[in-house]
């Protein structure tokens, strides 16, 4: 199944810079792992916001939750998920 995931980063503004750098590095590493596993298909930034839109492919919603929960930033993400299906014109 494919899911469109919108995630807004809500990390507090007073988070120390070294913690921010550690989390950013961890996010990049985990995203690379998810790409290699075929779970993260695309990732876009939302201009003007600390947010992303990602296209994920997983077996089901439970696997998606596990994938998202594995992100270092997960505790500070406000996430919205939409399941998507192929449009007949795309086949």
Backbone as CSV, one residue per row, in Angstrom:
resi,resn,N_x,N_y,N_z,CA_x,CA_y,CA_z,C_x,C_y,C_z
1,UNK,0.835,-1.177,0.000,0.000,0.000,0.000,0.882,1.244,0.000
2,UNK,0.349,2.277,-0.630,1.060,3.548,-0.633,0.327,4.535,0.275
3,UNK,1.127,5.339,0.979,0.591,6.339,1.889,1.311,7.664,1.658
4,UNK,0.538,8.734,1.649,1.084,10.075,1.603,1.121,10.571,3.047
5,UNK,2.319,10.914,3.511,2.510,11.286,4.910,2.985,12.729,4.981
6,UNK,2.215,13.557,5.667,2.588,14.951,5.913,3.059,15.040,7.353
7,UNK,4.252,15.576,7.548,4.821,15.649,8.896,5.350,17.051,9.166
8,UNK,4.882,17.618,10.252,5.330,18.944,10.693,6.207,18.743,11.926
9,UNK,7.400,19.304,11.893,8.342,19.186,12.997,7.958,20.185,14.085
10,UNK,7.726,19.688,15.300,7.337,20.546,16.417,8.405,20.572,17.512
11,UNK,9.642,20.264,17.141,10.733,20.304,18.114,10.787,21.686,18.760
12,UNK,10.821,21.758,20.090,10.820,23.066,20.750,11.973,23.964,20.289
13,UNK,11.692,25.246,20.172,12.681,26.219,19.692,13.905,26.294,20.594
14,UNK,13.753,25.962,21.872,14.880,26.058,22.791,15.726,24.777,22.862
15,UNK,15.498,23.852,21.930,16.304,22.626,21.890,17.745,22.994,21.556
16,UNK,18.711,22.513,22.347,20.118,22.845,22.081,20.554,22.444,20.668
17,UNK,21.427,23.248,20.085,21.879,23.027,18.708,22.529,21.659,18.538
18,UNK,23.277,21.188,19.516,23.921,19.872,19.383,22.880,18.751,19.329
19,UNK,21.782,18.903,20.054,20.692,17.915,19.992,20.003,17.977,18.640
20,UNK,19.784,19.181,18.128,19.194,19.336,16.795,20.063,18.656,15.739
21,UNK,21.380,18.864,15.823,22.309,18.265,14.860,22.284,16.747,14.959
22,UNK,22.228,16.220,16.176,22.179,14.770,16.371,20.905,14.183,15.761
23,UNK,19.779,14.836,16.012,18.503,14.359,15.469,18.481,14.441,13.946
24,UNK,18.998,15.534,13.396,19.032,15.698,11.935,19.874,14.601,11.287
25,UNK,21.027,14.321,11.880,21.892,13.264,11.361,21.188,11.906,11.440
26,UNK,20.523,11.650,12.548,19.784,10.399,12.713,18.638,10.265,11.730
27,UNK,17.933,11.367,11.471,16.835,11.365,10.497,17.344,11.009,9.105
28,UNK,18.464,11.612,8.723,19.030,11.339,7.393,19.432,9.866,7.269
29,UNK,20.073,9.348,8.294,20.509,7.946,8.266,19.307,7.009,8.185
30,UNK,18.272,7.291,8.980,17.093,6.422,8.959,16.362,6.533,7.628
31,UNK,16.275,7.721,7.060,15.638,7.892,5.748,16.394,7.101,4.683
32,UNK,17.716,7.117,4.748,18.513,6.328,3.800,18.202,4.843,3.935
33,UNK,18.049,4.364,5.167,17.705,2.951,5.400,16.315,2.632,4.845
34,UNK,15.370,3.529,5.057,14.009,3.310,4.564,13.954,3.345,3.040
35,UNK,14.771,4.201,2.427,14.859,4.211,0.959,15.418,2.881,0.458
36,UNK,16.492,2.424,1.080,17.130,1.164,0.665,16.179,-0.016,0.820
37,UNK,15.318,0.034,1.832,14.354,-1.044,2.066,13.135,-0.937,1.142
38,UNK,13.015,0.187,0.417,11.887,0.379,-0.489,10.657,0.970,0.173
39,UNK,10.762,1.385,1.440,9.607,1.950,2.142,9.393,3.426,1.837
40,UNK,10.469,4.188,1.734,10.369,5.622,1.446,10.643,5.832,-0.038
41,UNK,9.582,6.181,-0.766,9.683,6.333,-2.216,10.089,7.740,-2.636
42,UNK,9.511,8.753,-1.978,9.795,10.156,-2.303,9.678,10.978,-1.038
43,UNK,10.409,12.099,-1.014,10.339,13.002,0.130,10.474,14.423,-0.398
44,UNK,9.536,15.276,0.004,9.540,16.670,-0.411,9.554,17.569,0.810
45,UNK,10.163,18.741,0.698,10.077,19.788,1.711,8.863,20.650,1.397
46,UNK,8.279,21.220,2.426,7.191,22.170,2.243,7.806,23.562,2.402
47,UNK,7.859,24.348,1.329,8.490,25.666,1.410,7.866,26.541,2.498
48,UNK,8.735,27.211,3.247,8.286,28.144,4.262,7.848,27.512,5.573
49,UNK,7.953,26.183,5.677,7.545,25.505,6.912,8.575,24.449,7.258
50,UNK,8.600,24.041,8.494,9.476,22.959,8.924,8.690,21.662,8.798
51,UNK,8.396,21.300,7.539,7.508,20.176,7.264,7.955,19.435,6.008
52,UNK,7.519,18.187,5.918,7.801,17.354,4.756,6.535,16.638,4.313
53,UNK,6.579,16.175,3.067,5.568,15.268,2.534,6.332,14.082,1.982
54,UNK,5.951,12.894,2.410,6.638,11.692,1.965,5.671,10.696,1.372
55,UNK,6.148,9.948,0.390,5.392,8.845,-0.186,6.036,7.562,0.309
56,UNK,5.281,6.806,1.078,5.768,5.564,1.664,5.034,4.380,1.049
57,UNK,5.740,3.262,0.907,5.113,2.022,0.447,5.419,0.935,1.475
58,UNK,4.354,0.426,2.071,4.459,-0.593,3.117,3.293,-1.573,2.964
59,UNK,3.317,-2.645,3.723,2.268,-3.661,3.614,0.910,-3.159,4.091
60,UNK,0.911,-2.379,5.183,-0.352,-1.927,5.760,-0.101,-0.765,6.722
61,UNK,-1.185,-0.277,7.319,-1.080,0.878,8.213,-0.238,0.575,9.452
62,UNK,-0.275,-0.653,9.915,0.525,-1.021,11.083,2.010,-0.919,10.764
63,UNK,2.411,-1.393,9.594,3.819,-1.280,9.206,4.196,0.191,9.029
64,UNK,3.305,0.992,8.474,3.594,2.415,8.331,3.841,3.042,9.702
65,UNK,2.991,2.726,10.666,3.187,3.270,12.013,4.559,2.878,12.557
66,UNK,4.934,1.624,12.378,6.238,1.159,12.860,7.377,1.911,12.175
67,UNK,7.247,2.126,10.868,8.271,2.857,10.112,8.381,4.290,10.630
68,UNK,7.248,4.963,10.785,7.273,6.351,11.251,7.787,6.448,12.687
69,UNK,7.403,5.497,13.525,7.851,5.502,14.920,9.349,5.253,15.036
70,UNK,9.962,4.707,13.989,11.403,4.453,14.010,12.225,5.705,13.700
71,UNK,11.572,6.781,13.297,12.281,8.020,12.990,12.712,8.704,14.286
72,UNK,13.944,9.166,14.362,14.405,9.844,15.579,13.545,11.049,15.972
73,UNK,12.957,11.727,14.999,12.141,12.909,15.280,10.686,12.572,15.605
74,UNK,10.313,11.308,15.562,8.909,10.916,15.718,8.216,11.567,16.920
75,UNK,8.855,11.641,18.094,8.149,12.254,19.232,7.751,13.718,18.998
76,UNK,8.373,14.378,18.044,8.104,15.801,17.787,7.467,16.032,16.417
77,UNK,6.864,15.000,15.850,6.220,15.148,14.551,4.706,15.156,14.703
78,UNK,4.074,16.126,14.057,2.626,16.158,13.927,2.346,15.562,12.551
79,UNK,1.781,14.354,12.518,1.685,13.563,11.290,0.236,13.428,10.834
80,UNK,0.047,13.568,9.526,-1.230,13.285,8.878,-0.967,12.266,7.783
81,UNK,-1.806,11.238,7.719,-1.597,10.140,6.769,-2.820,9.992,5.868
82,UNK,-2.550,9.800,4.580,-3.602,9.504,3.612,-3.191,8.267,2.826
83,UNK,-4.056,7.250,2.812,-3.817,6.099,1.944,-4.145,6.533,0.520
84,UNK,-3.339,6.122,-0.430,-3.590,6.470,-1.827,-3.644,5.196,-2.672
85,UNK,-4.390,5.266,-3.759,-4.529,4.139,-4.678,-4.310,4.644,-6.099
86,UNK,-3.879,3.773,-6.959,-3.635,4.124,-8.349,-4.942,4.514,-9.032
87,UNK,-4.905,5.619,-9.730,-6.063,6.094,-10.485,-6.176,5.263,-11.762
88,UNK,-7.386,4.951,-12.212,-7.547,4.153,-13.433,-6.835,4.744,-14.657
89,UNK,-6.706,6.060,-14.729,-6.023,6.677,-15.859,-4.528,6.449,-15.822
90,UNK,-3.989,6.010,-14.701,-2.557,5.771,-14.547,-2.171,4.337,-14.895
91,UNK,-3.115,3.507,-15.169,-2.803,2.091,-15.447,-2.592,1.828,-16.914
